[in-house]
Structure formats: C-alpha cells, structure tokens
Amino acid sequence: MIKIASYNMHKGVGLDRQRDPRRILDVLSEIDADVIALQECDRRYGARARVIPQHLLEEHSGWQAVPFGRNTASMGWHGNAILVRKAAQVIDHETIHLPALEPRGAVSADLRIDGTPIRVVGMHLDLSGLWRRRQAHAIIAHVESSTHAMPAVLMGDLNEWTPNGGCLRDFGNHYPSAATGASFHARRPIGRLDRIMVSRDLRVVECGVHCSATARRASDHLPIWAVVEPA
C-alpha cells in the first residue's frame, strides 16, 4: 500500500500571516505520506524561490523533491512540486504545459515505491471554470498518451466548487475521486477544492483530511491524503 497526500501550502504563510517553512514540514511529518503533491510551494515574485529551503528539506524530512529543473531557485514548476521518500526510485519526470490566461502548469513523476510502480500528477488549476476544463483535458491527454502505462494518481488544488460538475466530471470519466472531504478554508472547511483521483487499476483503502492543530494554522488549506493499493 502507498500513502499519498496533496497540500496547498499557501507559500508557507499561515493564518497568523507568518511564513514558516518548518511548520509546513511539521505538518508533512504528521501525515507521513510516501508521495506528496505540493501547490504554492514557491514565492510568487522575483526569482520565485522555493519556500522550504533545500537544507531544511534534507535535514528535517525523509523526502526528496523530484528535480524538474525548470527553475533552479524553485522546488518544482509553477508552484507545483512532488516530494517522495528518499528510498523511492524516480523513474521519469515531466512538466505538463496547461492552457491558461496566466502561467499554469502541472508536474508528473513515474515512481517505484517498495517495488510498486505508480505515476503521480500534481496540479493547481485555474480560477475560471472554462480554463479548468481545458486544463483537465490537457492533463488527461498527457497521461493517456504515455507509451508506458502504469497506475496513476492525479491530485492537487482543482479550485472546483461544484460537487460533480465542471472539470470534476471530465476527470471522473477516467479517474474517480477519493472521498477525502472538505479542506478549504482551514479555519472552517466547507469546500472540497483539493482532490485525489485515481485510475481504475488502483483502489482507495482509506482517505481523509488532515486537520491537526498545526495544520489548521499552517495554511489556508488543509492537506488531504489517501492510502491506495492495486485493484
């Protein structure tokens, strides 16, 4: 079984308006997932530098960032990153260009965790419903066009408020959503903006929203998680 998680870390700025990368790492340690998709993991302006410094990630966590290499100052690409346990094997990784009015992208990594191959896609979709649907189709097409098929997990902040419409319907035709629950706003969660979706050759064993005291302060989103295994 593999534990996966998705977290919009809000550039490390918590509800106390303090930027605290150590607090983000504390939340990730509480979840203790094998694979984590992060959104808003870089600063917005300037060099778009990573919020969690490399030395902190190396010293205070058991994860490595998949090296997408688009911006050496960044942890990922367009604020999206994938963390995997240091013992995991990164087979391949790609960035996915998304149609958008403002720069948007997704990241993909093919991994082997405890001998199990899995493809992970992390994303942060547009605020516009029309563009979200276009982005969903671009991501689905990218995954489906791969020459090497493997079980897939698609996750991130979809920015979709409707329970079953819009881009959720598009994704759902291929990748059903795990019933994780509401994750936004962290102070009083009412929106299921964050989603974990899996291919039909994977089974969700259990899933939920991580709502510890630290997580409720660290970001405006709560992390979501799921445990999956081959169907």
KOLZA-745015 format. One record per residue: residue number from 1; residue in three letters; z negated, x negated, y of N, C-alpha, C in turn. Coordinates in steps of 0.001 Angstrom, whole numbers, plus 524288, in hexadecimal, padded with zeros to 5 digits. Example, Ala and Ser with C-alpha at 12.3 -4.5 7.8 and 13.67 -1.06 7.14 Angstrom:
    n  res   n_zz   n_xx   n_yy  ca_zz  ca_xx  ca_yy   c_zz   c_xx   c_yy
    1  ALA  7E188  7CC7A  7E9C6  7E188  7CFF4  7EE6C  7E188  7CC70  7F31C
    2  SER  7E458  7CDCE  7F736  7E41C  7CA9A  7FBDC  7E142  7CD9C  8001E
This chain:
    n  res   n_zz   n_xx   n_yy  ca_zz  ca_xx  ca_yy   c_zz   c_xx   c_yy
    1  MET  80000  7FCB8  7FB53  80000  80000  80000  80000  7FC91  804E5
    2  ILE  8027E  7FE77  808F8  802FA  7FB92  80DE1  800D5  7FF01  81247
    3  LYS  7FD7A  7FCBD  8157B  7FB71  7FF97  81A03  7FE8C  7FE06  81ECE
    4  ILE  8007E  801F5  8218E  803A3  80118  8263A  8010F  803D9  82ACF
    5  ALA  8022C  8020B  82F87  7FFD8  80461  83433  80390  803D2  838C7
    6  SER  802F1  8074F  83C8E  805FC  80722  84165  80242  807EF  845F5
    7  TYR  80315  804DD  84A24  7FF5D  804FC  84E81  80231  803DE  853A1
    8  ASN  80220  807AD  85724  803BF  806C1  85C89  7FEFD  8048C  85F60
    9  MET  7FEFE  7FF84  86052  7FA64  7FCD4  86260  7FA1F  7FCC4  86851
   10  HIS  7FDD9  7FF73  86AE6  7FD8C  80054  87090  7FCDF  7FB34  87390
   11  LYS  7FFAE  7F725  871C0  7FF74  7F1F9  87438  7F9EF  7EFC3  87457
   12  GLY  7F6BB  7F189  870B3  7F169  7EF93  8705C  7EDAC  7F1CB  87451
   13  VAL  7EF73  7F58E  87781  7EC28  7F7CF  87B97  7E977  7FCAC  8796B
   14  GLY  7E44E  7FC97  8796C  7E14B  800E8  8773F  7E019  80519  87B34
   15  LEU  7DD22  808F9  87988  7DBBF  80D49  87D03  7D805  80B8E  8814E
   16  ASP  7D5B1  806F3  880BA  7D282  804B1  884F0  7D5CD  80185  888BA
   17  ARG  7DB0A  8019B  8880A  7DED9  7FEE7  88B53  7DE75  7F8F8  88AED
   18  GLN  7DBF2  7F712  886EB  7DB8B  7F17A  885FD  7DF66  7EFD9  881B9
   19  ARG  7E22F  7EB8B  882AA  7E5AD  7E96E  87EB2  7E284  7E5D6  87B1F
   20  ASP  7E249  7E72A  87619  7DEDC  7E454  8728D  7E18C  7E398  86D4A
   21  PRO  7E473  7DF47  86C9A  7E737  7DE75  867A5  7E37E  7DDD1  86302
   22  ARG  7DEDC  7DBC3  863E9  7DB20  7DB3B  85F9A  7D988  7E098  85D8C
   23  ARG  7D911  7E45A  860FF  7D7A6  7E9A2  85F63  7DBF8  7EC06  85C09
   24  ILE  7E0DF  7EAF5  85D6C  7E538  7ECCB  85A30  7E4DB  7EA72  854C1
   25  LEU  7E3C4  7E567  8546C  7E338  7E2DD  84F5B  7DE9A  7E518  84C4C
   26  ASP  7DA7B  7E695  84F09  7D609  7E914  84C67  7D7BB  7EE32  849D7
   27  VAL  7DAE3  7F13B  84CAF  7DCCB  7F639  84A8F  7E043  7F536  845C9
   28  LEU  7E3BC  7F16D  8462E  7E72A  7F039  841CE  7E40F  7EE5D  83D0B
   29  SER  7DFE8  7EB6C  83E04  7DC9C  7E9AA  839B9  7D9DD  7EE38  8371D
   30  GLU  7D84A  7F221  83A2D  7D5DD  7F6C8  837EF  7D99F  7F99B  83448
   31  ILE  7DE8C  7F9E9  835D1  7E272  7FCA9  832A6  7E3BC  7F988  82DB8
   32  ASP  7E446  7F460  82E54  7E526  7F0D1  829EE  7EA0F  7F249  826D9
   33  ALA  7EE67  7F2FA  829A9  7F359  7F46B  82725  7F662  7EF8E  82588
   34  ASP  7F9E3  7F039  821CB  7FD52  7EBFA  8201C  801C5  7EB12  823F2
   35  VAL  80391  7EF4A  8266B  807E1  7EF12  82A2A  8067A  7F281  82ECD
   36  ILE  80755  7F086  8338F  80610  7F37A  83846  80ABB  7F350  83BF3
   37  ALA  80C85  7F7E1  83DAE  81075  7F837  841C9  80D9B  7F90D  846F4
   38  LEU  80E8B  7F5A4  84AB2  80C21  7F60C  84FD7  8102A  7F7BF  853DA
   39  GLN  80E7E  7FB11  85778  811B6  7FC63  85BF9  80EBC  7FAD9  860F0
   40  GLU  811B7  7F9BB  86506  80F85  7F7F9  86A09  80C09  7F32D  86935
   41  CYS  80E08  7EF71  86640  80B01  7EAC2  8650A  80BFD  7E659  868E5
   42  ASP  80F88  7E727  86CA0  810B0  7E32E  8708B  80F9D  7E559  875FE
   43  ARG  80EDC  7E1CF  879AD  80E42  7E371  87F1B  8136D  7E598  88120
   44  ARG  8131E  7E908  884EB  817C5  7EBD1  886A6  81B38  7E892  88A40
   45  TYR  818D3  7E54F  88D80  81BDD  7E2A6  89192  81C30  7DCCC  89084
   46  GLY  81F3F  7DA20  893CD  81FBC  7D479  89371  82255  7D2CE  88E63
   47  ALA  81FE4  7CF14  88BBE  82216  7CCFF  886E7  82128  7D091  88244
   48  ARG  81E96  7D50F  88332  81D40  7D8B3  87EF8  81A5A  7D5D5  87A9C
   49  ALA  8166E  7D2DE  87C40  81378  7CFAE  87896  8101A  7D30B  87508
   50  ARG  80EEB  7D107  8707F  80BC0  7D3BD  86CA3  8063E  7D499  86EBD
   51  VAL  803FC  7D919  86D4C  7FEA8  7DA5B  86EEC  7FAB2  7D761  86B98
   52  ILE  7FBA7  7D711  86677  7F827  7D439  862F8  7FA28  7CEA4  86288
   53  PRO  7F76D  7CAD7  864C9  7F94A  7C572  86483  7F9C3  7C399  85EDC
   54  GLN  7FD63  7C009  85E01  7FE4F  7BE15  858B8  7F965  7BBB8  8565D
   55  HIS  7F65E  7B8D8  85977  7F1BE  7B643  85749  7EDAA  7BA41  85589
   56  LEU  7ED4A  7BEB4  8584B  7E99D  7C2BF  856A2  7EB65  7C537  85182
   57  LEU  7F077  7C62E  85115  7F283  7C87B  84C4B  7F189  7C4DA  847AA
   58  GLU  7F240  7BFDD  84874  7F18B  7BC19  84434  7EBCA  7BB60  842D1
   59  GLU  7E861  7BB63  846BE  7E2E1  7BA2B  845DE  7DFAF  7BEDD  84417
   60  HIS  7E138  7C381  845C3  7DDCE  7C802  84506  7E052  7CC6E  841F6
   61  SER  7E45E  7CB49  83F02  7E6B8  7CF6C  83BD4  7E931  7CD07  83700
   62  GLY  7EA58  7D055  83336  7ECFF  7CEA2  82E7C  7F2C3  7CFD5  82E8F
   63  TRP  7F4FF  7D0D2  83349  7FA76  7D269  833AF  7FDC4  7CE56  83667
   64  GLN  802C6  7CEC5  8356C  806BA  7CBC6  83843  80A87  7CFA3  83AB5
   65  ALA  80CA4  7CE46  83F38  810A3  7D185  841B4  815F4  7D00A  83F89
   66  VAL  81908  7D3E7  83DFC  81E62  7D2DA  83C3B  8215D  7D078  840D5
   67  PRO  823DC  7CBFF  8401B  8263E  7C91B  8447C  82BB8  7CB0E  845E1
   68  PHE  82C05  7CEFE  84935  8312A  7D11A  84A90  83428  7CD82  84E3E
   69  GLY  83166  7CA4D  85142  833DD  7C60D  85420  83739  7C784  858BC
   70  ARG  836EF  7CC54  85A91  83A1A  7CDE9  85F0D  837FA  7CBB1  8642F
   71  ASN  832DA  7CB4F  86488  83048  7C959  8693C  82B97  7C634  86768
   72  THR  82BA7  7C12F  86867  82789  7BDD7  86650  82230  7BF1E  8688C
   73  ALA  82202  7C19C  86D1E  81CFA  7C314  86F6F  81ACF  7C806  86CFE
   74  SER  81E29  7CB16  86A7A  81CBB  7D038  86866  81AE3  7CFD2  862C0
   75  MET  817D3  7D3C3  8611E  8165A  7D41C  85B9B  81ABE  7D67E  85864
   76  GLY  81DD3  7D9EF  85AC0  821F0  7DC98  857D7  826D9  7DD40  85B0F
   77  TRP  82875  7E228  85BC0  82D36  7E346  85EB0  82CA8  7E89E  86136
   78  HIS  82D98  7E8D2  8665C  82CDD  7EDA6  86956  82777  7F00A  8684E
   79  GLY  82397  7ECA9  867B7  81E42  7EE86  866F3  81CE8  7F018  8616E
   80  ASN  820A7  7EFCA  85DD3  81FBF  7F124  85854  81EE7  7EC2F  85521
   81  ALA  81AED  7EC3B  851DA  819E9  7E7C5  84E70  81833  7E9C0  8491E
   82  ILE  818BF  7E662  84538  816D5  7E788  83FF7  8134C  7E30E  83E49
   83  LEU  80E7C  7E45B  83CE8  80AD0  7E096  83AC5  80A7E  7E15B  834E2
   84  VAL  80A4E  7DD13  8320B  809BC  7DD50  82C56  8058F  7D968  82AB9
   85  ARG  80324  7DA62  82648  7FF45  7D6AE  82458  801CF  7D158  82384
   86  LYS  7FEBE  7CD45  8245B  800DD  7C7FD  823EF  802E0  7C6D1  81E76
   87  ALA  800C9  7C991  81A89  80289  7C8AC  8152B  807A0  7CB88  813F2
   88  ALA  80956  7CF0C  81760  80E1C  7D207  81665  812EA  7CE93  81734
   89  GLN  81715  7CFF3  8147F  81C05  7CD22  81511  81FAA  7D03D  8189C
   90  VAL  82188  7CDCA  81CC2  82563  7D030  82036  82AC4  7CEA3  81E3A
   91  ILE  82D83  7D262  81BE6  832A3  7D156  8198D  836E3  7D126  81DB7
   92  ASP  836B0  7D4DF  82158  83AB2  7D541  82565  83862  7D852  829F0
   93  HIS  83AB3  7D7BD  82E82  838F5  7DAC0  83311  83D7D  7DB66  836DA
   94  GLU  83D6F  7DFD5  839A1  841A9  7E115  83D3D  83F8A  7E428  841D9
   95  THR  8425A  7E3D5  8462A  8415F  7E761  84A84  84597  7EB97  84A6F
   96  ILE  8442F  7F047  84C35  847C3  7F4B8  84C27  84896  7F67B  851C9
   97  HIS  84D4F  7F625  853A4  84E86  7F7F9  858E8  84EAF  7FDF3  858EA
   98  LEU  84C24  80050  85CC7  84BF7  805FC  85D1B  84EB4  807DE  86208
   99  PRO  85199  80C39  861A8  853EE  80E7B  86661  84FA0  81089  869EE
  100  ALA  84FD9  80F39  86F02  84BA4  810CB  8728F  84D4D  80FF1  87831
  101  LEU  84AC1  812C3  87BC5  84B8C  811E8  88154  8489D  80D0E  88322
  102  GLU  84404  80C08  880D5  8410D  80752  881E0  840E8  80420  87CE1
  103  PRO  83FF7  7FF05  87D44  8401E  7FBBC  8788B  83C59  7FDA1  87457
  104  ARG  83E7A  7FEAB  86FC4  83B56  8004C  86B43  83D7A  7FD97  86669
  105  GLY  83A12  7FCB6  862B5  83BC7  7FA6A  85DD1  837EB  7FB8B  8598B
  106  ALA  83958  7FA60  854D7  835E4  7FAD7  85051  83637  7F5C2  84D4B
  107  VAL  83274  7F4E8  849DA  83257  7F01C  846BB  831E7  7F188  840FA
  108  SER  83431  7EE4A  83DB5  83453  7EF52  8381F  8331B  7EA56  83528
  109  ALA  83015  7EADC  830F9  82ED7  7E657  82DB5  82EEA  7E7EA  827FD
  110  ASP  8315E  7E4B1  824D7  83136  7E54B  81F24  82CF5  7E1AD  81D12
  111  LEU  8293E  7E3EF  81A41  82494  7E115  818A8  823C9  7E168  812C8
  112  ARG  820B2  7DDBE  810CC  81ED0  7DE17  80B73  818E6  7DD6C  80BA8
  113  ILE  8161C  7E18D  80A21  8106D  7E19C  80A71  80E3D  7E26D  804FE
  114  ASP  80B6C  7DE94  8031A  80949  7DEC8  7FDC4  80D8A  7E014  7F9D1
  115  GLY  81223  7DDCF  7FAA4  81674  7DE89  7F70C  819BD  7E35B  7F7FE
  116  THR  81827  7E6B7  7FBAD  81AFA  7EB97  7FCBC  81E73  7EB01  80189
  117  PRO  8239C  7EBF2  80105  82709  7EBA9  80594  8269C  7F0A6  808DB
  118  ILE  826B4  7EFF5  80DFE  8266F  7F47E  8117B  8290F  7F324  816A5
  119  ARG  82BEC  7F6D8  818BE  82E66  7F631  81DE1  82B2C  7F93E  821DB
  120  VAL  829DD  7F6B9  82635  826A7  7F925  82A3E  829A6  7F91C  82F62
  121  VAL  829D1  7FD9C  831F7  82C42  7FE12  8371F  82820  7FFE9  83AF6
  122  GLY  82794  7FD18  83F47  8240C  7FEA8  84376  82726  80052  84838
  123  MET  82550  80469  84ADF  82856  80697  84F38  824D8  808F8  85369
  124  HIS  82700  80976  85812  8248B  80C57  85C5F  828EC  80F28  85F2D
  125  LEU  82955  81445  85E3F  82DDD  81735  86007  82D44  81936  86595
  126  ASP  83197  81B2A  867A6  83216  81CB7  86D1C  82EE1  82191  86E67
  127  LEU  82DE9  82251  8736F  82B45  8270F  87547  82EF5  82BC0  87553
  128  SER  83405  82AC4  87561  837EE  82EE9  87573  83949  830AA  86FED
  129  GLY  8391F  835C8  86EFF  83A5C  837D8  869D8  83FD7  83698  86813
  130  LEU  84399  836CF  86BAB  84906  8359E  86A50  8498B  82FFB  86886
  131  TRP  84732  82C61  86B71  84791  826E5  869FE  84470  825B8  8651B
  132  ARG  8400E  8286A  86448  83D1B  8279F  85F69  84073  828E4  85AAD
  133  ARG  8436C  82D1F  85AEF  846AB  82E9E  85683  84AFA  82A94  8559D
  134  ARG  84D3E  8289C  859BC  85131  8248A  85931  84ED7  81F9E  856D1
  135  GLN  84A22  81E56  85875  8477C  819B4  85661  8461C  81A6C  8509E
  136  ALA  8445F  81F30  84F3C  84331  82044  849BC  84803  81F81  84661
  137  HIS  84C78  82177  84821  8514F  820DC  84522  852D7  81B1B  844AD
  138  ALA  851F7  81811  848D8  85347  8127E  848AD  84FDC  80FA6  844B9
  139  ILE  84ADB  810F8  84480  84747  80E74  840D1  8489C  80FF6  83B37
  140  ILE  8498D  814F5  83A4E  84AF2  816C1  8350B  84FF8  81418  8333E
  141  ALA  853D2  813E1  836B5  858CF  8116E  8354D  85815  80BAA  83415
  142  HIS  854C4  8090B  83712  853D3  80379  83620  8515F  8029E  830C4
  143  VAL  84D65  805AB  82F7E  84AB9  80501  82A7C  84E56  80663  825F9
  144  GLU  85133  80AAD  8268B  85492  80C71  8224C  85943  808CF  82175
  145  SER  85AB0  805C6  8256B  85F40  8025A  824EB  85DEF  7FD20  82263
  146  SER  858FA  7FC27  8214E  85774  7F728  81EFF  859E9  7F682  8199A
  147  THR  85B92  7F1CC  81883  85DFD  7F0BF  81369  859E9  7F03C  80F15
  148  HIS  85504  7EF82  8108D  850D3  7EEF9  80CB6  84CE7  7F371  80D7F
  149  ALA  84D42  7F76B  80A3E  849CB  7FBEA  80AB5  84467  7FA8F  808A2
  150  MET  84061  7FC90  80B37  83B06  7FBF8  80960  837B9  80049  80BCA
  151  PRO  83335  8017D  80989  82FD2  80581  80BCD  82EBF  80441  8118A
  152  ALA  82EB9  80853  814C4  82E65  8077A  81A6C  82A17  80ABC  81CE6
  153  VAL  8279C  80861  820D2  823C7  80B03  82424  825A2  80A88  829BF
  154  LEU  8260F  80EF1  82C72  8277F  80F05  831F9  822C3  8110A  834F7
  155  MET  8210F  80E38  838F9  81C51  80FE6  83BAC  81C40  80E09  84153
  156  GLY  81913  810D1  84461  81887  80F66  849D7  81734  81410  84D2F
  157  ASP  817B2  81341  85253  816BE  81755  85630  81BF2  81A07  85738
  158  LEU  81C77  81ED9  85532  82162  821AF  855C3  821B6  824C7  85ADA
  159  ASN  81D53  82577  85D92  81D39  82872  86273  81F30  82E09  861B3
  160  GLU  81EA0  83019  85D07  82095  83556  85BC8  81C00  83927  85B64
  161  TRP  81BD6  83CF8  85EFC  81785  840BA  85F0E  8187C  84562  85B7F
  162  THR  81D68  846C2  85A84  81E74  84B47  85733  81D01  849F2  85191
  163  PRO  81AAA  84D9A  84EAC  818A6  84C51  84973  81CD6  84B23  8456A
  164  ASN  82169  84DB4  845CA  8255C  84CF6  841B9  82AE6  84C7E  843D8
  165  GLY  82B83  84CB1  84902  830BC  84CAD  84B3F  83265  8475B  84D34
  166  GLY  836AF  8474E  8502E  8388E  84289  85293  83982  83E31  84EAC
  167  CYS  837C7  8397F  85012  838C5  834FA  84CB6  835C9  83558  84794
  168  LEU  8318A  8386A  84772  82EA1  83905  8428A  831E8  83BC4  83E6B
  169  ARG  83507  83F83  84010  8387F  8421A  83C5E  83C96  83E44  83A58
  170  ASP  83E9A  83AFB  83DE2  8428A  83727  83C48  84041  83347  8385F
  171  PHE  83BBB  83123  839A1  8393F  82D7F  83602  837BF  83035  830EC
  172  GLY  835C1  834FD  8315B  833B8  837C6  82CD0  837B8  838E1  8289E
  173  ASN  83CB9  838FD  82A0A  840D4  839C4  82623  84120  83531  82253
  174  HIS  83F08  830BD  823EC  83F51  82C09  820B4  839EB  829CF  81F7B
  175  TYR  83656  82A42  82348  8313D  827B1  822E9  82CEE  82B89  82474
  176  PRO  82A75  82E0A  820A6  8263C  831B9  821E6  821AA  82EEC  8248A
  177  SER  81EF4  831C9  82804  81A82  82FA0  82AE2  8157B  83026  827C8
  178  ALA  8123B  82C28  82814  80CF3  82C7B  825EF  8099F  82FDC  82984
  179  ALA  8060E  832C9  8273D  802CC  83670  82A3E  7FE13  83397  82C84
  180  THR  7FF28  82FF5  83018  7FAF3  82CAB  83228  7F762  82F92  835EB
  181  GLY  7F989  83303  83933  7F657  835CD  83CFD  7F763  83404  8428D
  182  ALA  7F4B7  83677  84643  7F582  83577  84BDB  7F320  8303E  84D6D
  183  SER  7F5FB  82D49  85095  7F43D  82818  85231  7F444  82742  85814
  184  PHE  7F60C  82B1C  85B15  7F662  82A99  860C3  7F458  82FA8  86344
  185  HIS  7F135  82F4C  8673C  7EF0F  82AB6  869DB  7EA16  828F7  86717
  186  ALA  7E8DF  823E3  8673C  7E474  821D6  86448  7DF57  82485  865B4
  187  ARG  7DED9  8262D  86A8D  7DA06  828BB  86C2F  7D974  82E18  869A1
  188  ARG  7DDDA  830E4  86917  7DDD4  83615  866B6  7E321  836F1  86421
  189  PRO  7E3C3  83528  85F4F  7E8EF  83538  85CD6  7EAF8  83ABB  85BCF
  190  ILE  7EF81  83BDF  85E03  7F201  840E8  85D09  7F7C1  8404C  85B85
  191  GLY  7FA01  83BB3  85C82  7FF90  83AE9  85B73  8008C  8373B  856F0
  192  ARG  80432  838A0  8537A  805CB  8352C  84F26  80A8F  831FE  850DC
  193  LEU  809C9  82ED0  854E5  80E25  82BAF  856DB  80F5B  8271A  8534B
  194  ASP  80B70  8253E  85087  80C19  820C8  84D09  80D13  822C6  84785
  195  ARG  810E4  8206D  844ED  81287  82269  83FCB  81378  81DFA  83BF2
  196  ILE  81266  81F21  83706  813E9  81BCA  832A8  81768  81F0D  82F24
  197  MET  81C1E  81D1C  82E1B  81FEE  81FEF  82AEF  821AC  81C63  8267A
  198  VAL  82257  81E93  821E5  82381  81B5B  81D4F  8284A  81D6E  81A73
  199  SER  82B0E  819DA  817FE  82F80  81B6C  814C3  82D82  81E40  80FE7
  200  ARG  830F2  82122  80D5A  82F4C  82491  8090B  82DEB  82191  8040E
  201  ASP  82EDD  81C71  80407  82D2F  81955  7FF8B  827BF  816FA  8005F
  202  LEU  82507  818C5  8047E  81F98  81759  8056C  81C3B  81C3D  8057A
  203  ARG  8176B  81BAE  803DD  813B0  81FFF  803F0  80F0F  81E86  80766
  204  VAL  80D88  82222  80ADE  808F4  82152  80E29  80420  822E6  80B14
  205  VAL  800C6  81F23  809EF  7FC0F  82023  806DB  7F7D9  8228D  80A4A
  206  GLU  7F710  82051  80EE1  7F36E  8227A  812BC  7F50E  82090  81814
  207  CYS  7F32F  82340  81C2B  7F4B5  821CA  82176  7F0E0  82428  82553
  208  GLY  7F123  82253  82A2C  7EDA4  8246E  82E16  7EE3D  821D1  83354
  209  VAL  7EAA8  8232F  836D0  7EA4B  820E3  83C07  7E549  81DB1  83C3A
  210  HIS  7E5A6  818FA  83E39  7E105  815A2  83E94  7DE57  816B6  843D1
  211  CYS  7D9C3  818F6  843A4  7D738  81AB7  84878  7D1B3  81881  84903
  212  SER  7D11D  81373  84835  7CC13  810E7  848F7  7CAAE  810D3  84EC4
  213  ALA  7C5DF  80F83  84FEC  7C429  80F33  85560  7C763  80B26  8585A
  214  THR  7C893  806D1  855D8  7CBB5  802C8  8586C  7D140  804B0  85963
  215  ALA  7D392  80749  85588  7D8E9  8093C  85620  7D944  80D4F  85A75
  216  ARG  7D535  8105C  85B38  7D54E  81461  85F44  7D512  8120C  864C0
  217  ARG  7D3A5  80D0D  86533  7D37B  80A78  86A4D  7D801  806B4  86B2D
  218  ALA  7DA54  804B6  866F7  7DDDF  80044  86764  7E33E  80191  86994
  219  SER  7E50E  80670  868F6  7EA51  807FC  86A96  7EA49  80DD4  86BA4
  220  ASP  7EE8C  80FC9  86E04  7EEF5  81575  86EB9  7F0FA  81827  869C3
  221  HIS  7F2BC  81525  865EB  7F43A  81731  860CF  7F047  81560  85CC0
  222  LEU  7EF7F  81888  858C0  7EC9D  816D7  85425  7F07C  814D4  85016
  223  PRO  7EEF6  81101  84CFD  7F275  80F2C  848D2  7F2CF  81337  8446C
  224  ILE  7F733  81340  841BC  7F7D9  81675  83D1B  7F8DA  812D4  83877
  225  TRP  7F7BF  814B8  833C1  7F844  8116A  82F18  7F9C6  814B8  82A66
  226  ALA  7FBC7  8121D  82673  7FD0B  814B5  8217C  7FCF9  810A8  81D27
  227  VAL  7FBB2  81275  8187E  7FC12  80F3B  813CE  8009A  81164  81099
  228  VAL  8044E  80DF0  80F2F  808F7  80FBA  80C62  8098B  80CAE  8074A
  229  GLU  80C65  80F05  803B1  80DA7  80C83  7FEC3  812F2  80E89  7FCED
  230  PRO  81591  80BCC  7F967  81A96  80DBA  7F76D  819F5  8131C  7F4F9
  231  ALA  81DA9  8168F  7F612  81D67  81BEC  7F40D  81E90  81C03  7EE31
